[in-house]
Amino acid sequence: MATSKKTIATKAEQPIVEKKVTAANKKAAPKKQEATSPKVVVDKKAVKAKKSEAPKTKNTTQKKISVGKEQIKLQFQLRYRTEFGQNLFLTGNHVLLGNGDIENAVPMQYLNEQTWTLTLDWPEEATREPIQYNYVLVNADGTTVIDWGNDRVLDIKAFKASQIQLVDTWNHAGYYENSFYTEAFQQVLLAESKTEFKAKASKKTTHIFRVKSPLLSKNQVICLSGSFNEAENWSESHLLMMGKTASSPYFELGLNLSLDQFPIAYKYGIYDLESKKLVEFEVGDNRVLHYPVMKDQITIVNDGFTYLPNQTWKGAGVAIPVFSLRTESSFGVGEFTDLIKMVDWAEQVGLKMIQLLPVNDTTATNTNKDSYPYAAISAFALHPLYLNLPKIVNKSQLKQLQLLEKERLQLNALATVDYASVIQSKLTFARKVYKSNGKKLLQESSFIAFYQQNKHWLIPYAVFCYLRDEYGTVDFSKWPAFKHYKEKDIEALIQPESGAYDDIAFHYFLQYHLHLQLKEAAAYAHSKGIIIKGDIAIGVYRYGADTWQHPDLFHMDFQAGAPPDDFAVTGQNWGFPTYNWQRMQEDGFAWWKQRFEQMSHYFDAFRIDHILGFFRIWSIPLHAVEGIMGHFVPAIPISVSTFAENGIWFSYDRYTKPFITDAVLWEIFGYDNELVKSMFLINHLNGTYSLKPGFETQRAVEQHFTTLDQDQYHQKIKKGIFSLISNVLLFDSDGTGQYFHFRFGIEHTTSFKNLEYTTQEQLRGLYVNYFFKQQDDFWKKEAYKKLPSLKRVTNMLVCGEDLGMVPSCVPEVMQQLGLLSLEIQRMPKNPEKQFFHPNDAPYLSVVTPSTHDMSTIRGWWEEDKALIQHFYNQELGQWGDAPHYCEAWINKAIVIQHLFSPAMWSVFQIQDLMGINEKIRRDNPLAEQINVPANPDHYWCYRMHVSIESLIEESDFNSELKSFIKKSGR
């Protein structure tokens, strides 16, 4: 079938019909036949002996590995265009292929500019099990890239031939189609459209064609035509249907090409089994096969993906924390079981995803501070807050449960979550249930299976919770015993005869029930064609089961956070310890892989919170309170010689110590400056001051003020002293005075403003280079050390929260790895723009008008009137003055903008969806914001103001929303 003037013709080829290729189709289905060198670099250095001996120049000599006597010849041909200095290797799950270790992968040979090859003599005794293999690209600098997927499988014993030739196509992780082979799509979103079909087999097979095409409709299959006899030279009446089974992602067809002239030209197309008609052929040039029939050989042609539109699937979702759900049966907080009713509503309006915040246990203080869902005491355990009590009782305990009904109704009637009261009531009752029938449950086979699968985290977590309650603190450094996790000591505690056993086993009991309840909700969502998206937090609580069990995986003397931005002018300090990535890499990131595996038990997709942390993390020393005192780690520091090389005046004390003068003190404290001088400062009698011993760090100052009244006056003085301490230009990297990191935002400091203009300009240039140029390639390599191997351990759809100060390398890395980005209208990644338009979103992305870390659409409308005016006129295209309040039609217009975006997903907070309807929206939009990032003590207590049952009954609202979603093609 010819669809282009560049179609390759052979003597036997006769085109069927000239098909018109639209620009839209060309854009939607980029050509992938000839893979070229991707820009991806990954973690491992392929510099061992085998790789160092690999040819660095073109070499057409084939490499043979001979083993044993009874042999089958395997020839691997990879169609891939490399650059000079690159080499290709083969790895797989057999010892002859390195047992999956890329350091022991087998080198391939350069055949021509489009093909690499490898021939192996495979022992017959090694054919019992299928071979799973991948190709590995080794770049000139030693970094490696593994082609994507785990579906390259060869079952040698299925073929009666002494030679098997595999003609493969490189699978780039960033191809859109790979997203559709994640579990979210294969098991749920595309499950109903799958069609199995048994192809008509040739009596003799010389070639097997395999191709993947994920976005077919129900009753559609892939067909094949071309310039070969069985297709009668492109005859439309002889389209060859390809077979498809549930166990394979490939459409497959065996052909006898023994009488055909090579090369042959061919194309794949879509065939509708109901109408018995060709829907369309793939776009672009004809495919060409140059591998003729050989005696006693079968050729398997793996063609990757069809060249068909690959951006046609789009979905919409709702984002809501579990604690924010409200049903008539809730216990003052959303529960895992409430997700079932949320699924019912989502199905009613046509939403395909429910996105949650982290659901891990955060019980550290037994106060409202534990409401922060990103401060988990275990990266694996589920939060008892979400336990549904009726689900854990038997008939004999129903009367006890009824005694809680009055309290349940009172808590459920509250506008927000009363965290402390809810968790206390639930745990108290759950202990009674455990005492009554818990031991019996722990003997059941289903629990034992759960225990065996999860004991690597369940035992440490349960013991940690017991010791937390026993000693009254999560700070294990203050425990009188068990300060350090030791397997032998823990083993003694968990024995049934131990006095602590029941208190420990209670947490097994809780986790098992939580596991069952969340699994049930996820299964129900799947039955309705809806996926559940989780959230994997970037950090863990400083004093939790993970840091207690694995202290070597963390830098406990640092705190993770974020640099200053418009939402938090002094930065953010999350308090989490930073990761010891070097130590984590030693065991192949086992802890992270376990986290991803745990997520896959419940979720189909997940959001990586602050994915920038895999490139570099904002690291704050323990002696600091504000995020502004941090710097990125890892980062290439500036050496002291750099200042001299750039002709910049350098003074260690002037740049690294707080710049304090009378003018600075007056600006910060006004008339209180004399008090501050007398209590906290040393006067050097030259117009400058320094901090007295005991007040030289923010943490010391904070400690001092904890003994005083926490009124507005004292808070003002404390914050002012914090500002003095942060009024520096450089941080000494290692204490030697030789290497430095810039303090973020030096231009806003009085220290910088008091320098000479020439010095300011010189430092500004160095500062820009340090943050925006010097680190970029370094950070990219850091990300490639971690993200590819972590993404490989899961088949979930992965999205990255790439907000904040985004290095320029981040979009490229995410595109190369096929990670969905997050695009927010009011947070453009282009610093030259005030807004990001949803129409400009890349396909592999999630667009949303707001997140839990910011105000809703309606709340934002009341924040900055000048900004809103610009948005109203330029982004919404409206004339005149913007309305003072966000009227329903404005909210609706913004939602519709996002629905019609080209992005794969449009996701909305439930508040933003309800905001399109005057009748059901909340009266006060300022009460809808879930988190205030600038406030480290923020209480996360937002709850829907209407029940899901009531929402389901709002027919006008639901019908309108459903129509918007349907019209947008989602």
RAKAKA-V283946 format. One record per residue. SS is DSSP state (h for helix, s for strand, l for the rest). Layout:
# RAKAKA-V283946
[[SS] [SS]]
This chain:
# RAKAKA-V283946
[[l] [l] [l] [l] [l] [l] [l] [l] [l] [l] [l] [l] [l] [l] [l] [l] [l] [l] [l] [l] [l] [l] [h] [h] [h] [h] [h] [h] [l] [l] [l] [l] [l] [l] [s] [s] [l] [l] [l] [l] [l] [l] [l] [l] [l] [l] [l] [l] [h] [h] [h] [h] [l] [l] [l] [l] [l] [l] [l] [l] [l] [l] [l] [s] [s] [s] [l] [l] [l] [l] [s] [s] [s] [s] [s] [s] [s] [s] [s] [s] [s] [l] [l] [l] [l] [l] [s] [s] [s] [s] [s] [s] [l] [l] [h] [h] [h] [l] [l] [l] [l] [h] [h] [h] [l] [s] [s] [l] [s] [s] [s] [s] [l] [l] [s] [s] [s] [s] [s] [s] [s] [s] [s] [h] [h] [h] [h] [l] [l] [l] [s] [s] [s] [s] [s] [s] [s] [s] [l] [l] [l] [l] [l] [s] [s] [s] [l] [l] [l] [l] [l] [l] [s] [s] [l] [h] [h] [h] [l] [l] [l] [l] [s] [s] [s] [s] [s] [s] [s] [l] [l] [l] [l] [l] [l] [h] [h] [h] [h] [l] [l] [l] [h] [h] [h] [h] [h] [h] [h] [l] [h] [h] [h] [l] [l] [l] [s] [l] [l] [l] [l] [l] [l] [l] [l] [l] [s] [s] [s] [s] [s] [s] [l] [l] [l] [l] [l] [l] [l] [s] [s] [s] [s] [s] [s] [s] [l] [l] [h] [h] [h] [l] [l] [l] [l] [h] [h] [h] [l] [s] [s] [l] [s] [s] [l] [l] [l] [l] [l] [l] [s] [s] [s] [s] [s] [l] [l] [l] [l] [l] [l] [l] [l] [s] [s] [s] [s] [s] [s] [s] [s] [s] [l] [l] [l] [l] [s] [s] [s] [s] [s] [l] [l] [l] [l] [l] [s] [s] [s] [l] [l] [l] [l] [l] [l] [l] [s] [s] [s] [s] [s] [s] [s] [s] [s] [l] [l] [l] [l] [l] [l] [l] [l] [l] [s] [s] [s] [s] [s] [l] [l] [h] [h] [h] [l] [l] [l] [l] [l] [l] [l] [l] [l] [l] [l] [l] [l] [h] [h] [h] [h] [h] [h] [h] [h] [h] [h] [h] [h] [l] [l] [l] [s] [s] [s] [l] [l] [l] [l] [s] [l] [l] [l] [l] [l] [l] [l] [h] [h] [h] [h] [l] [l] [l] [l] [l] [l] [l] [l] [l] [l] [s] [l] [h] [h] [h] [l] [l] [h] [h] [h] [h] [l] [l] [h] [h] [h] [h] [h] [h] [h] [h] [l] [l] [h] [h] [h] [h] [h] [h] [h] [h] [l] [l] [l] [l] [l] [l] [h] [h] [h] [h] [h] [h] [h] [h] [h] [h] [h] [h] [h] [h] [h] [h] [h] [h] [h] [h] [h] [h] [h] [l] [l] [l] [h] [h] [h] [h] [h] [h] [h] [h] [h] [h] [h] [h] [h] [h] [h] [h] [h] [h] [h] [h] [h] [h] [h] [h] [h] [h] [h] [l] [l] [l] [l] [h] [h] [h] [l] [l] [l] [l] [l] [l] [l] [l] [h] [h] [h] [h] [h] [h] [h] [l] [l] [l] [l] [l] [l] [l] [h] [h] [h] [h] [h] [h] [h] [h] [h] [h] [h] [h] [h] [h] [h] [h] [h] [h] [h] [h] [h] [h] [h] [h] [h] [h] [h] [l] [l] [l] [s] [s] [s] [s] [s] [s] [l] [l] [l] [l] [l] [l] [l] [l] [h] [h] [h] [h] [h] [l] [h] [h] [h] [s] [s] [l] [l] [s] [s] [s] [s] [s] [l] [l] [l] [l] [l] [l] [l] [l] [l] [s] [s] [l] [l] [l] [l] [s] [s] [l] [h] [h] [h] [h] [h] [h] [l] [l] [l] [h] [h] [h] [h] [h] [h] [h] [h] [h] [h] [h] [l] [l] [l] [l] [s] [s] [s] [s] [l] [l] [h] [h] [h] [h] [l] [l] [s] [s] [s] [s] [s] [l] [l] [l] [l] [l] [h] [h] [h] [l] [s] [s] [s] [l] [l] [l] [l] [s] [s] [h] [h] [h] [h] [h] [h] [l] [l] [l] [l] [l] [l] [h] [h] [h] [h] [h] [l] [l] [l] [l] [s] [h] [h] [h] [h] [h] [h] [h] [h] [h] [h] [h] [h] [h] [h] [h] [h] [h] [h] [h] [s] [s] [s] [l] [l] [l] [l] [s] [s] [s] [s] [l] [l] [l] [l] [l] [l] [h] [h] [h] [h] [h] [h] [h] [h] [l] [l] [l] [l] [l] [l] [h] [h] [h] [h] [h] [h] [h] [h] [h] [h] [h] [h] [h] [h] [l] [l] [l] [l] [s] [s] [s] [l] [l] [l] [l] [l] [l] [s] [s] [s] [s] [l] [l] [l] [h] [h] [h] [l] [h] [h] [h] [h] [l] [l] [l] [h] [h] [h] [h] [h] [h] [h] [h] [h] [h] [h] [h] [h] [h] [h] [h] [l] [l] [l] [h] [h] [h] [h] [h] [h] [h] [h] [h] [h] [h] [h] [h] [h] [h] [h] [h] [l] [l] [l] [l] [s] [s] [s] [s] [l] [l] [l] [l] [l] [l] [l] [l] [l] [h] [h] [h] [h] [h] [h] [h] [h] [l] [l] [s] [s] [s] [s] [s] [l] [l] [l] [l] [l] [l] [l] [l] [l] [l] [l] [l] [l] [h] [h] [h] [l] [l] [l] [l] [s] [s] [s] [s] [l] [l] [l] [l] [l] [l] [l] [l] [h] [h] [h] [h] [h] [l] [l] [l] [h] [h] [h] [h] [h] [h] [h] [h] [h] [h] [h] [l] [l] [l] [l] [l] [l] [l] [l] [l] [l] [l] [l] [h] [h] [h] [h] [h] [h] [h] [h] [h] [h] [h] [h] [l] [l] [l] [l] [l] [s] [s] [s] [s] [s] [h] [h] [h] [h] [h] [l] [l] [l] [l] [l] [l] [l] [l] [l] [l] [h] [h] [h] [l] [l] [l] [l] [l] [l] [l] [l] [l] [l] [l] [l] [l] [l] [l] [l] [l] [l] [l] [l] [h] [h] [h] [h] [h] [l] [l] [h] [h] [h] [h] [h] [h] [h] [h] [h] [h] [h] [h] [h] [l] [l] [l]]
